[in-house]
Amino acid sequence: MREFERAVGEATLLVRSDPRLETQAEWLLRTLGKVLEATPLREGMTIQVGWTRFSLRTQAGRVVVCEPAFHGNPFTQSNQDVTLSLAVLAAHDDMIQGLGIDPESVSFHHSVLIRRDCLSEQRVDMKRRTVAQGDDSGWVVGVGDGISAGDDSVEWIRTTELLRVRRALLIPLIAPTGWAVTWNGDLIDSMTDASGADRWTPQCAESLRVNVQRLEWAWRHPTGRSVPPS
């Protein structure tokens, strides 16, 4: 773990992460610094950044940036090491840049509708039917067009559960409505836009490989001490 700091007014922001994510850690410090220039700092305040949400806690005179405790309960606990959040944000940014898309919002608290047991299958399809609404991300996984949420063959899971079960499926979640992905293990066979055109390229495939590996070691990275909510 490495510590990264940035002065914001009279406060010192502190980000702890794996040193391999230095670029992302510095970006996060700049991003949060801009927010705090316009919003007064409050103990325990939360700031949504892409898929994740950071909380700010004072410790030994510095403001520590914390992420949800994804290995525990991300809704009631936080970690003082943000490696996993930075890895997810980096994967999303790489896909946005690689495909040249305008992303649609998705958050760790959102849910996806899945066909039961499909996440253990080698080949699985996923599609974004709608924009995020309430707790619904708009995404379905392994669910055909004629199947709705009331069907006995499907269930809702939080996107955080994908971190535990099949991390790679987190990466396309920022794609717009109408986009669809066909997976073969941790490889994408095709990724089509709302018009049905396949947008997947060899460059995107290489970026995916790198980010799948990064998510793997980020998940196994010691994430620091969990702290209770304020």
N, C-alpha and C positions, 0 to 999 in steps of 0.2 A: 504494500500500500504506500502511496505517496500523498503528501499534502500540497495543495495549491491554494494560494491566497490572493486576494484583491481588496484594496481599500475602497470603500464606498462611503463617502462622507466621513463620519467619525467611527464607523464600524469597519471591521475586517472580516470579509467573507472567507470561509474555509471550506474547500471541497476536498474530500478524501476519495481516492480511487486507485485502481491499478495504474501504474505508470505508463502502460501501453496506450492508455486513453488520455494522454496529456492534451492532445489537440481538442478533444471533446470537453475536457475539464476546464480548459481555458475559455472555450466558447461559452460554457455554462456560466462561468463567473462573469463574463461580459454581459450575457443575457440577463442574469439576475440583477447585476449592477444597474442596468438600464431601468428595470422595473422599480428598484428601490430609489432611484433618483426621482421618481414620480409618485411613489407610494411610501408613506411612513413605515419604518420597520416596526413590527410587533412580534413579541415572543410567541413562537409557535405558528406564525402565519404560514399559509401554504400558497404555492404558486404553481399553476398548471403549465407544464412545458411539454408540448406534444402529447405522447401517450402516457407520460408519467406525471407525478405531482411531487414537488419538493416542499419540505417544511424547514423552517429556520429556527434554530435553537441556540441560545447563548451558552457558551461553555468556556470558562477560563478567559473571559474577555474577548472571545472571538465568536462570530456567528457561524455555527456549523450547518452546512447544507445536508439534509437527510433525505433519504428516499423511503418509500413504503417498504415494509419488511416482507418481501415477496416469498421468502422461505417460510414465513410464519403467517400472521394475519396482516395483510397490507392495508387494512381499513382501520386497524386500531394500534398498530405498532410501526416503528420506523427504524431505519438503520443509518449509522453515521458514515457509511461507505456507499458511494453512489455508482459503483462500477456497473451494476446490472442495468440501471436506468440509462447510463451513458452508452452502453452497448446497444440497447434497443433503439435509442434515438439515432445513433450512428447508422444502424441498419436501415432505419426508415429514411434517413437523409440520402443514403447511397441509392436506394431504390427510386426516390423522388428524382434525383439528378440523372440516374441512368435511363429512366423511362421518359423524363421530361414532362411529368404530370403535375397538375395542381392537386395536392393531397386533400382528402376530406378527413375531418377530425375523428379520432378514436382515442379512447382512454382506457386505462387499466381497469376501471370500474365497469366498463361495458361488458356485455355478454354476447356470445355467439350461439346460434342454434346449430346443434350437431346431430347427426344420426348416431345413435348409441353404438359405441365400440368402433367407430370408423377411424378414430385417431391411431389405432394400432395397425391399420391396413397400409400396405405399401403404396397403393395408388388411391388418391382421394382428391375430390374436386371441392373448390370453395368459390363462393360468389357473393358479391355485395349487392343485395337487393335494394337497399334504401340507405339514405344518410342515417347517421346515429340519431336516435330518438329515445329520450329517457335513459334506461339502462341497456337498450338494444343497440348494438354496434351496426346493425344492418347486414351483417355477414352470416352466411350459412355454410356449413361444412358437411359434405357428404349427403346433402339434402337435395332431392329432386325438385323440379319446378312445381309439381302438383302436391307437395307435402307442406303442411302448415305446422305452426307451433303446437296445435292441439293433438297432433298425431302421436300415438303411443311409441312410435319408433324413434322419436327425437327427444332431446333434452337441452336445456340451457346450461352453459358453463361460462364463468368469467374468463375474460381474455388472460387473466393472470394464471389460470389453470394450464394454458398452453405452454407457459414457461416450464411447468413441471412435466408435461406429457409429450409435447411436440413443439419445441421452441421455434423451429423454422417457420411455422405457420403464422407467427406474430409479424413477420417482416412485411407481407403485402397488405396488412390491415389499413394502411393509409391510402390505398387505392380508391378511386372514385366509384360511385354507384354504377352498376352495370359491368364492372370488371370481374373477370373470372380467372381462376388459377387451377391448373392441373398439376398435381404433385406426383412424383415417383420417388418415394423415400424423402430425402432432403433435397432432391433436385426438382426443378420446375420444368415440366415438358412444354407447357404453353401458358401464356398470360395474355388474355384478350381484353380489349377495351369494350366500351358499350356498343360499338358498331360491329363487334365480332372480329376485328382485325387483331392478329397475333403481334404483340409488341415485344415479345421476348427476344433477346439477342445474346450472342456469345459473351459480350462484355457484361451484360446483366447477370449471366450465369456465373461468371468468375467472381463478380461482386457478391453474389449470393453465397458462394462457397466460402469466401473470406468471412462474411458476416455470420454464417452458421457456425463456423469454428469459433468466432469471437463470442457469440452468445453461449457457446458450450463452456469455454473457460471462464466467462463472466459468471455463469450460474454456479460454477464450482468454486469461485473465488471467495475467500473469507469475507463476509459482508459486514463485519463489525458488530457492535453490541446493539441489540434492540432496545429501544427506549419507549416508555409508555406515552400515550397521547397527552397533550397539555390540557 
